[in-house]
Amino acid sequence: FGSDLKKEEMSDEEFDYGEYDSPNDDNGNQSDDDGKIELENMFYEADDLKTSSPHEALGMFLNIIELESQKNREEWRFKCLLNVILLRIKLEEYDELLSSIKSILKYMDKVSRNEANNAIDQIMLNAAYVKDTQISQAVYEVVLDYLKEKNFEQLWVNASLKLAKIYYDRKENKKFLDLLEKVKDSCRLPNGQDDPKKSSVLLEIYSLEINIYMQSMNIPKLRELNAKTKMLSSVIADPRTMGTIKDIQGKMLMLEKNWEYSRIELLEAFKLYQSVGNPKAKTMLKYLVISSILARSSFNPFDNLEAKVYKDDSDISALSNLRLAFEKKDSKELNRILSEHQATIFDDNFLLQFRPDLLKIVSQEVMIRLIKPYKRIKLSYLASEMHLEQNQLQGFLSELILDRRVLGRLNLIDECLENDDVGENKMEKDKNQALLTWVHNITNLAYSEGM
C-alpha cells in the first residue's frame, strides 16, 4: 500500500521569494500565493500522517479537496483523490470508494500519461485487498470501462485478468469465460492467430481456462489448450511463466497416464516455482511424488536439494514415507500410510482421481518382489499378503504378465502362479528386459525432441 508521491525539497536559491506585495494589492497576488502555500503544506502534512494516523490523513486530504473546490483550484486534486482511494481501501471504508474512483477518472486527462498509468496501477493493485468481493468487482468494472474507452490496452488487460480471477473464485463461469474471450481477442493478429508478442498474457489466459476445463474434465479442450501452451513455451524465458507451462503440461500428461513424461514436466515445474518463491511449489512436489511412483521410477524427488526444505512439513512427510515404502516394496507400510494418511495424500480433486492407479501400481510392485523366489505360488497366499481380493489380485497379475513384467502364467485350475522368472528361464527374461529398456530409451528421445 502507498503512493509514491514524494515531497520535493526546495533550496533558498531555487525558491523565488519575489518582491514584497501588500495584502491589499489590487491583483491579490500575495493572498493567492499564501493560498497555494497553505494547500501545499496541508498536503505534505497529510502525506506524512498516512502511516501513523491514516484516519487523520484521510480527513486532511478530503479537506484539501473541499478547499480547492471553494477556491476553484485543482493543483492537488488528483494526488489527493488517489490518496483518498488508497486510504479508504486500507481502512475498509468502502461506502464512498466508488465515487472517489469515478472522480479521479475524470481528471486522468489533466495529468501526464505516466501519472495516470501509475494511479490506475495503484488502484488496481490495492483493489485486490478489498475484502468485499462485490465492491472489488465493481471497482474493476468501473476502471475497465474507462480503460477501454481511453484505449489503455495493457492496463485494461491486467485489470481484466484480475476481474476474471474474481469471477472464477465466485464460480461465475459464464462471466469468467466471456471476459477471457474478450482479452484473447485483444491478443490476436488480424489473421486470427495468437500474437507471439503477447505470449505471457496468452499463457495466463490459457492457465485460467484450464482450471475450468479441468473441473469438468473436458479432455479435448484441455488437449487443445495444452498444445497452445507448448507453442508458447519456445518464446518465453520468465521462470514464473515457464513454471505455469510445465505445471499445465505435467498435469495433462498425468491425465493421459503418461507417467514418466509427467514426472519430467512436474519436476521442472517444481524447480521453477521454488526458484521464484511460488507457494504452488509444495503442490507440485506432491504431484511429483505421486507421478514418480506411478512411473515406477527409481527417481526420488526428495533427493533434490529444493525438496529438502519441506522435510519437516507434516503434509509432505506422509508422501516422503510413502515414497520410501514404495522403494522398499514394503506392503504393510504402504497399506498403513495409504490408510492413515489418505486425506493428506489425496487432498485435492486432481490427485484423488489417480488413487486407483496408485493402489494398482504399488500393489504390482510388491507382488513382483513377493513372487520372485518362487517357481509356483498360491494366489490365496499372495492375496492374504497383499490385503487384496483374489479377483483383484488376478487382474493385477494378468496385467503384469501381458506387460512382460512377470514371466509366467496363471494356473486357474490349481489357483497359483507359475513363475518362469527363475532357473533356466532367467536368461530369456533378461533379454526381454533389455528390449523393453531399449524401447523406453527410444521413446524418451522422441519425446525430448518433440518438446
Long-range contacts (C-beta under 8 A, 24 or more apart in sequence): 1-86, 1-89, 1-90, 1-126, 1-129, 2-50, 2-51, 2-86, 3-47, 3-50, 3-79, 3-82, 3-83, 3-86, 3-122, 4-118, 5-47, 5-79, 5-82, 5-83, 7-44, 7-47, 35-71, 35-73, 36-75, 39-64, 39-67, 39-68, 39-73, 39-75, 39-76, 40-76, 42-67, 43-76, 43-79, 43-80, 46-80, 46-83, 47-83, 50-83, 50-87, 54-87, 54-90, 54-91, 55-91, 57-83, 57-87, 58-83, 58-84, 58-87, 58-88, 58-91, 58-93, 61-87, 74-107, 74-110, 77-107, 78-104, 78-107, 78-110, 78-111, 78-115, 78-119, 81-107, 82-119, 82-122, 82-123, 85-123, 85-126, 86-122, 86-123, 86-126, 89-126, 89-127, 89-129, 89-130, 90-126, 90-129, 92-131, 94-130, 94-132, 94-135, 97-130, 97-135, 97-139, 98-135, 98-138, 98-139, 98-142, 101-139, 101-142, 101-143, 102-142, 105-142, 105-143, 105-146, 108-146, 108-150, 116-152, 117-152, 117-155, 120-147, 120-152, 120-155, 120-159, 121-155, 121-158, 124-155, 124-158, 124-159, 124-162, 127-162, 128-162, 133-166, 133-169, 133-170, 136-166, 137-163, 137-166, 137-167, 140-166, 153-186, 156-186, 157-183, 157-186, 157-187, 157-201, 161-201, 161-204, 161-205, 161-208, 164-208, 165-208, 168-208, 168-211, 168-212, 173-212, 176-208, 176-212, 177-209, 177-212, 180-205, 180-208, 180-209, 194-228, 194-231, 194-232, 196-232, 196-235, 199-232, 199-235, 199-236, 199-241, 200-236, 200-238, 200-241, 202-228, 202-232, 203-229, 203-232, 203-236, 203-241, 203-244, 203-245, 204-241, 204-244, 206-232, 206-248, 207-244, 207-247, 207-248, 210-248, 214-251, 214-350, 215-349, 219-255, 222-252, 222-255, 223-252, 226-252, 230-451, 239-272, 239-275, 239-276, 240-272, 240-276, 240-278, 242-268, 242-272, 243-269, 243-272, 243-273, 243-276, 243-278, 243-280, 244-269, 246-272, 247-273, 247-280, 247-284, 250-284, 250-287, 250-291, 251-287, 251-350, 254-287, 254-291, 254-294, 254-354, 257-294, 257-357, 259-291, 259-294, 259-295, 259-296, 259-297, 260-295, 260-297, 260-444, 261-447, 262-291, 262-294, 262-295, 263-288, 263-291, 263-292, 263-295, 263-297, 263-299, 266-291, 267-301, 267-304, 270-301, 270-306, 270-307, 271-304, 271-306, 274-306, 281-306, 282-310, 282-313, 282-315, 282-316, 283-348, 285-310, 285-316, 285-319, 286-315, 286-316, 286-319, 286-345, 286-347, 286-351, 287-350, 287-351, 289-319, 289-320, 289-322, 289-323, 290-319, 290-345, 290-351, 290-354, 290-358, 292-323, 293-322, 293-323, 293-326, 293-358, 293-361, 293-362, 294-354, 294-357, 294-358, 294-361, 296-361, 296-365, 298-327, 300-327, 314-344, 315-344, 315-347, 318-344, 318-345, 319-344, 319-345, 326-362, 326-365, 329-365, 329-366, 329-368, 329-369, 330-366, 331-363, 331-366, 331-370, 331-385, 331-386, 331-387, 334-362, 334-366, 335-387, 338-362, 360-396, 360-399, 363-388, 363-396, 364-396, 364-399, 364-400, 364-405, 367-393, 367-396, 367-397, 367-400, 367-406, 368-400, 368-405, 368-406, 371-406, 371-408, 371-417, 371-419, 371-421, 372-419, 372-421, 372-422, 373-422, 374-417, 374-419, 374-422, 375-418, 375-419, 375-422, 375-423, 376-411, 376-416, 376-417, 376-418, 376-419, 377-416, 377-417, 377-419, 378-415, 378-416, 379-410, 379-415, 379-416, 379-417, 380-415, 382-417, 390-415, 404-432, 404-436, 407-432
